[in-house]
Amino acid sequence: MSLVLTWWAALIGLAVAIILILKHLNPVYALLLGAVIGCLLGGANLTQTIDILIQGGQSVMGTVLRVLATGMLAGVMMESGAADTLARAIVTKMGDRLAILALALATMVITAVGVFIPVAVLIVAPIALEVGQRMHISKLALLVALSGGGKAGNIISPNPNTIAAAKGFNVELSQVMIADFIPAVVALIVTVILATLLKRRGSAVLERDLESLTSKAHPTALPSLGTALVTPVLAIVLLLLNPIGSILHIDVLTKFSLDAMYVLPIAAIVGALAMRQGSKLMSYAQAGMNRMTDVVLILIGAGAIGAVITTSDLPTQLIHLIKASGVSGVFLAPIAGILMAGATASTSTGVILATGSFSKAVLGFGISPLAGAAMMHTGAIVCDHLPHGNYFHVTANAMRMTISERSKGILYESLVGGAAVITATLIYGIF
């Protein structure tokens, strides 16, 4: 008879991991230590504990491979200046009258094409500060515009969090990206409304805030807009071929399984060649790999704690508890995403923990895999900006804000994420 850990031991292990993360222990060690404690308290011996941890590591290897593939695309977009070109083009074309929409949309697009949201904010921040000083828009409004736009882009991007949501529910990456499109648009609309209302609230952008801006590349050194678009457009087109073929019943489009592991590096290589940066592909790949290392390590730790929970009777007990309380099981997916991302202050880590721990329980309520992935994924952007995470501090520095000033944006950013998860829950859970 296979080993089944007790539910309370699994919960203690998860709680220990989260507490240690909040205490700023390296997340990988925190997750692994929590997994070991959960196993031992749950009735496993030392050998069984190792087996469970190895099983958890093996369960995330598919996601690891796709995350590493994402690094290639992210490296090309960031290091070549392509992301900067896209941001400047959007803001310039839309003009000062639509400045807030332009800034939010620029951050959304850059994140949507595979750039990490903190990096996207760093790219757009210098442009935002310049516009803010010229148009007398407060730093708070600019922060909400950039962060909200980044959140909207983050749920429709081939980033690690979307990959984790897809693989956690065993659906295609492109399916999750499409499913989250309407929630992303709603998040963008709410972002623009909130930022517009905050235009005159908070501190103004001063001359000293424009000094030593993080974007060092001069516009003339950046690639042209046409060449900068090659990588993201090719990636999106290739990722959408299979879903479009299935919908339209075009066999030739569904014949080849175009997984993100193939698509993203191919798009990155073609894009680099189009920008005449082929000689720099090695350095772009290394830069992308460096940015993915932390995510991969966290995946391994999250896989371990996820294996502890799935080996226990916690999912079964959770289903019984929710059914007995009369609360709809639909809400488990978004709540799990919100809580796990809030606890870790990270979208990707939150999604990894939520899917690894609660995906089986969500499916146990008869919710479709795609619906569960969409609701859990959008839930993860509600509280991923809390002060115990890196994103909070990176964005504070990018926008030249004190901790106190930066903290004022937390509520508005949560409202943006809340709009997305409510929309997803209504579409995929209620209706």
N, C-alpha and C positions, 0 to 999 in steps of 0.2 A: 504494500500500500504506500503511495507517494506521501511525502511529508507535507503537512498543512500547518503553517504557522498560525498562532493565535492573532486575532484582529488587533487586540490592544497592544501587542508587542510591535506590530507593524506601525501602528500610530505613534508609539513612543519613539521608534527609530526615525520616522519622518519628522517628528517634533524636535528631536535632538539635532538632526541635520539642519533644520531651519533655524533653530536657536544659535547653532554654531556659525551659520552664515551671517546671521544678524550681529554676531560678536566678531565678525570680520576674519574668521578662519577661512583659509582658502576653500572655496566651494567644493572642489573635488574631494579634498580630505574630509570635509564636513559630511558630504553625501556618503562616502565610503564608510566613515565611522558610524553614521546613523544606520547604515545597512547592516553592519556587523552587530551592532547592539540589538537591532530589531530581530535578527536571526537568532542570536543567542537567547534573548528573552523569550522568543517564540517557541523554543524547544529544539532548535537545531544544534548539532554538535559542531566541533571545529571543522571537520571535513565537509559536512553538509553546508556549512556557512560559505566555505570557499566555492563549493559547487554552485550555490545560488548566485554568488557574486559573479562568477564566470558566465553563468547562464544570462545574467543581466547584461554583462558586457557584450556577449554575442548577439543579444537581441537588438542592439543599437548599431551594429556594424553597417547595415544598409544605409542608415541615416548618416553615419560618419562619412561614408564614401561620397554621398551626395553633398554633404557640407564642404568636404575638401574640393569638390568640383566647383562649388560656388565661389571658393576662394580665388580661382583663376579669373572668373568674370569680375569679381569685386576688385581684384588687383588691377586689371586693365582699366576699368572705369575710373578708379581713384587716381592711380599713378600717372596715367596718360593725360589727365586733365579733361577727359570726356565729360565727367559729371559736372565739373565747373562750367564747361561750355553750355551744357543743357540748362543749368541754373541761370546763367547770365542771359541766355537767349529768351527764356520764358519771361524773366523780369523786364528785359528790354522791350520785347514785343508787346507786352500787356500795358506798359507805361505806368506813370505815377498814379493815375486815377484808379487803377485796379491793383495798387501796390500790395495790399494785404493778400488778396486772392493770388497774385502772382508769386509771392513768397511762399505761401502755403502750398501752392501747386508745384512750385519748383522742388521743394523738399519732398513732396509726395512722389513726384516722378523719379527723382534721384534714388529714393529708397525703394521704389517699386522696381527699378531695373537691377537691383541686387546689391546696393550699397548699404552698409549697416546704418541704422538710424542715427547713432551719435556722430558718425562720420558725415552723414548727409547734412546734419545741423551745422557741423564745423565748416562744411563747404559753402553753405548758403549764408551763414552768420555774417561774414564781412559785407556781403551785398545788402543784407537786411539792415545792418547798422548804418550803412551809407544812405539807404533809402529812408530809414527812420529819422536821421538827423535832418534830411532835406524836407521831409513831409511832416515833421513834428509828431511822429508816432512813438509812443512810449516803448521802453524795453519789454514791459510786461506783455503788451500786445504783440510785439515782434516774437517773443518767446512762444506764446500760444500759437501764433501762426506757423512757426517752424516746427514746433513739437507736434501740434495737431496734424499738420500736413505729413510729417514723418510717420505718425501712427497710422494714418490712412494708407500711406504707401506700404507700410510694413506688413499689412495683412494681405496684400496682393502681390508680394514680391517672392522671388525664389530664394529668400533668405533662410538661414537655419531654422527659424521658428516655424515658417510655413512648411518646410521639409519635415520637421518633427511632427507637426499636426497631421500632415498627409500620411506619413509612415506609421504614426501611432494608431491611426484608424484604417490603415491599409487601403488608402485611396490614392489616386494620381495627384501629383503636385499641381498640375494644371487645373484639376477639378476644384481644389481648394482655392486657388487664385481666382477662378471664375466665380465661385460661390461667395467669396468675400468682396466682390466688386461693388455691389449695391451698398453694403455696410460701409465700405471705404468712401463712397461718394457722399453718403450721409455724414460721415465723420468730417469730411472736407467742408461740407456746407456749415456744419455746426462750428467748426474751427473758424471759418471766415466771419460768421456772425459774432462769436465771442470776441475775437480779436478786434473787430470793428468797434464793438461796444467798449473795449478797453483802450482805445487809441489815446485817450487823454488821461488815463489812470496809470500811476506809477512814475518812476523816474524817467527823465528824458535822455536821449542819446547825446553825449557831450563830445567835444572835439577830441579829448584825450582817449575816448573809447575807440576812436578810429585809428589810433596809433598801433603799430605792430600787429596788424590784422593777420589772422591765421592763414589766409589764402595768399601764398607767396607768388604764385604763377601769374605773370603778366598776361592780360587778355590776348595780346598778339602772339604769345608763345603757345596758346591753346590750340587744339585741333579744330577744324571747321565743324559747323553744326551737322552737316551732312555725314561726315565721317564719324562723328561722335555718336550718331544715331544707329550706326551699323550694328554694333554689339547688342544693345537692348532690343532693337526691332527684330533682329534675326533670332535671338533667344526666345522672344515672345511668340513669334510666328511658328518656330519649330515645336515649342511646348504645346501650342494650341492645335497642331495638325491632327493628333489622335482624337481629341474631343470633338473637333469639327467633323472629322471623318465619321465618327460614331453617330453624331446627330444627323448628318446628311446622308448616311449610309453609303459613303464613298470608300470602297474596299481598299483602293490604292493608298489612301491616307492612313488606314489602320493596319496596314501590312507590317510596317516597321514599328517596333516599340521604342519611341524616342524618349528615353528616360532623361531626367535632368543631369545624370552623371555623364551623359554624352553631349547633350545639347549645350550646357553652359560653357564647358571648355572650348567646344567648336566655335560658338558665337564669340568668345573672347579672342580666340586666335584670328578669326576672320576680321573682327573689328580692329585688332592691333595692326594687321596688315593693311587694312583700308586707311588707317591713320598714318601709315608708313612708319610704324614703330615696331616692326617685326624683330629688329635687333635687340629690343628691350624686353621681349617676352619673358626671358628667364628672370629678370629682376621683377617684373610685374607679378609673375607666378610666385616668386619668393615672398613678395610683400603680401600677396593675398593669403598665402599659406600661413604666414606669421599671424595674420589677423584671425585665422580660423583655429589656431592651436588651442586657445582657451576654450572655445566652444566644443571642440572635439573631446577635450579632457572632461569637461562638465557632462557631456553626453555619456561618457563611461560611468561617471559617478551616479548620474541620474538613472542610468540603466540598472545599476546595482540596487538602488533604493526602490526602483520600480519593480524589480524582480522579487524583492522582499514582500511588497504589497500584493503582487499578483499570486505569490506562493501562499499567502495567508488567506483566511476566510473573510478578510475585510470587505472586498467587493460584494460578496454575498450578503454579509450583515448590513452593508450600506443600502443595498436594494430593499431588504426587508424593512429597515428603519424608515426609509422614504415612503414606501408603500403604506406602512402602518400609520404614518403621520398624515397621510392624505395629500401631501404635497406632490405635484407633478414631477416625475423623474426627468422631465425635459430640462429643468433648471440645474441639474447636477453638472452638466457640461460647462455652461457659462460660469457657474459659481466656482468650480474647480479651477478654471482658467484664471479667474480673478484672484482667488486666494493664493494659488501657487506663484503666480507672477508677482503679486504684492509681497509675499513672504521673501522672495528672492530679489525683488526689484529688477527683474530681467524678463523680457518677453521670451527669449529662447529657452532659458532655464525653466521658466514657469510652464511653458508649453510641454517641454520634455518631461517634467515632473507630473504634470496633470494628465498627459496621455498615458504615461507609463503606469500611473497609479489608478486612474479612474476610467480609462477607455472601455475596459470590459464591463464595468458597472453601468456606464452610459448605454452601451449596446444591449445590456441586459433588460433595459426598459423598452426595447423595441425601436429605439431611435436609429435611423440609418447612419452608416459610417460617415458619409459626407456631411450630414446635418450635425453630427457630434463634433466633427473636426472644425466646421465653420463656427459653431457656437463657442467651443472651447478656445479656439484661436483668437477670436475677437475679444473674448473675456480677458485674455492675457494682456491686452493693451490698456486696460482700465487703470491699473495701479503699478505699472512697470517703471514709473518715474520717481518712486519714493526716495527719500534722502539716503537710505543705506545702500543704494546702488550707484554704479559708476556713471550712469546716464545723467543723473541729477547734477553731478559735479562737473561733468564734461560740458553740459549745456550752460551751466552757470558761468564757467570760464569763457565759453564761446560768445556769450551775450554780454560779457563784462558786468555781471551782476553779483552782488553779495549773496551770502546764503539766505539772509532774510528776504531779499528781493526775489530770489529764485523760488523760495517757498510759497510765495503768493500765487505762483502759477499752478501749483499742484491741483487745486480744486478744478480749475478750468480744463486742465489736461485730462482729469478723470471724467469730466463731463463729455469730452470728445470721445474717449474710449467707451463711456457708458452708452452714448448714442449708437456706436457701432455694434456693441453686443446686444442691445435692445432690438436693433433692427434685425440682426442675425437670428435672434431667438424668436422674434415674431414671424419671420419668413420661414425658418426651417424647423422651429419647434412648436409653434402655436397653430399657424395656418397651414 
